[in-house]
């Protein structure tokens, strides 16, 4: 039995949506296919009737400024995201995260939409987008809507998006202004291509020597990608120092749920390294916000 019966190369978003809904059996979108094809070949995903290829849809491959936001199409390969100067300028956390996903061959085909759509709690691109306050644009045959990224996830590998009726078109990220910056770091296995043992993204706004605003995303800190909102509240309005950082770490450890993974790390190791990542990632973003 083949993993799929029909293959449709969509020319635009509505064409893709019509192909999804018209399929007699299960249908799925494909762009890079670095997760889906492996799942089909290795039996982790049941065979599908129709694959709908979105790689030729122009708007899903755009990267541009739109109404004071950076728009990144969901089908844009990661290597193009890493090389684009607008990403380096306005979303350095995403620039760093996208450059760590898989290896060069994977990044040549894998997409940001796939990274988000796979709904893993430690997906590098997703964690960076969470800290960057990204919004997702979702299309149906009835129209389009935008949603905060955090609203897309139900659990590990489970998205709120209906695969037969909805398409993730792209992402809107607020532009960086003076005094703002971001950073991403992760701890990974030695081979460097596995899902992160622990990762973190920080966006910060400086008001002199005090923290005007901050966003922190950490994974895997629970069943879905998440912001560490209590830790953020502990930092806002404060001047960074060891006491403030420790208070934020205590909040982060209280609101996240690290677990032991037999193939990756223990809960105790992740809790310990969360403190290292928080200090290092925040310090990197804080220095960048000052123009260092």
Secondary structure, DSSP 8 states (H G I E B T S, - for coil): --SEEEEEE-SSHHHHHHHHHH-SS-EEEESS-TTHHHHHHTTSS--EEEEEE-TT-GGGG-EEEETTEEEEETTSBHHHHHH-HHHHHH-HHHHHHHTTSS-HHHHHH-BHHHHHHTT-TT-HHHHHHHHTT-EEEEEETTEEEEEEGGGGEEETTEESS-TTT-EEEEEEEE---TTEEEEEEEE--TTS-S--SEEEEEEEEEETTEEEEEEEEEETSSSS-EE-HHHHHHHTT----HHHHHHHHHHHHHH-----BTTTB-HHHHHHHHHHHHHHHHHHHHHHHTT-
